[in-house]
Amino acid sequence: MWRKRSCDLPISRWRVEQIAKLHVTQGDTCEIEDGVLSLVLPTCYSIIFILGLLSNTLAVGVFLLRRRSNSSIAVYMRHMAVADLLLVLCLPLRIYYHNREGPFQLCKMVGIFFYINMYASIMFLSLISFDRYLKIVKPILVLKVQKAAWRHRTAYAVWALMICGMVPFFLGNKNYHPCDKVCFHWHKKSLFGGVINLLTVVLFYIICLLFLCFYGKITVKLRSMTLGNGDEQAKNRKSRIVVKTFVVPVIFTVCFMPYHIVRVPYVLSQMGVIVDQTTTQTLHLLNELALCLSALNSCLDPVIYFFLSCTFRKTIICAIQGKFKKMYAMNQRRTSVVKSVTEM
């Protein structure tokens, strides 16, 4: 009886140890290395931090001056600028603790905070795309659906969804794997944590399908659109509308698609489904580079504001030219309903 019980327990422990040895060497050293990332990531994150801090601080300032504007596009841009600003504020800690051990709870909190703001930006980009779809394809529904109360409630609902979605990651308190001690690195994941991550990827692809649907119909509408009498000025105006419309899906795809393509096999390696050491090492490198590209979105979103918001564009031009009194006066004026629909 005693022998049977003593054999059963070591077998289960032996299996756990064998899986762990596929990722770590003997002792307490994490075998997943950063390699070239040790130079690339701190450099790239430093550049993104500087550019993102300056551009998004400016954007938040402009939207605060324009706080009376309740157009749907202004509300979503305001919240997205806040999300991007909060995201870039996470980067100094990611730079400082890169490839080194740090306070486990602090690293976890910063990592979760980073993802909350990243996915908030994704959701607000989706809402901006939905707004463009309504104004171009379904203009009659704009006044019915895009009411001020609806816009603000939707924006706050996005924040609530992001925070609630990250609650399970706050509850996890494991720190038993050597790689878990390294901040912002490859970490082991439980079955529950892995499933939550994979469901997040599924949600992203659902959003991508909505993007395809929205912009497919927008493309059809723009092709059939006639402006003026077909003269050169009308053609130029139509070209500007096309550029302004498709700047959102281009930035969305470039920044977020690579990360979510790599994410599935990366999470499987964290769960122990993919156990090959070389594959895991490669996935770690690709995941970190793709995540850096996602962080770059915080620098590119102000480009969206510049193209889509006439007020933001004129404010920036006035600031560059040093016409601050004109800039302030312009931002205190209310925008007409017609302009808020057609300025994008």
C-alpha angles and dihedrals in degrees: 000000000000092000093052093053093045090053096048096055097049090050093060092044091048091056092051091049093049092053091047092051090059088068105029137042124233110294127022101311122120109231095199103097132197098216109168090008090075088074103025101051100049090046095048094042090050091054092045090048094053096044094039094048093051098042097043095043086054091046093050089048092052093048091048089054086050094046091127090066110098099177111136093243092052093050094050093044091050092054093042091053090053091049092050092047092051090048095054089049087065092058100079090062091046088053095045096047096038111141093350137099117262142162103311097216093045093051091047093049093049091047093051092045089052092054094045090059094040093055091041087059090050091052094047091049087053091051091049088052090050088050091052090048092054095046095048104032104022106026093156091063094053096084091043099047105026099065118152095247091049092052095051094044090050092051093049090046089057091055091047091050092050094049094045091047091056096048093092089058091055090056095056111093106173122140103156101112118080091232090054089068091062112085119240092359140118106305133184115252131207121229091259094049092046093050091050090052092049091049088054089055090050089052090052092053090049087055089049090055089052088051090053090049094048097045094040089060091041089054091052091048094049092050091055093043117109120196119193119324097322093268124147094267091054091049091051091049091051091049090053090051090052092050093046092048098049099041088087099056092042093055091040093053097043095048105037110024098071091051094052093045090056093039099077099057089037093057090045089056090051090052092051095248090115105046104166108119096214093049092048091050091051092047090051091054093047093046094052093047091048091048089053088053089052090053088053087069088077088066094045099049091076085059087060090051090051093052099039104036118063090191093053091047094051091045092054092047091050091048091051091049092047094243095138096153091054090046093053093045092049093052092051092059119090118242117234120243091244093053093047089057099043103034094081 
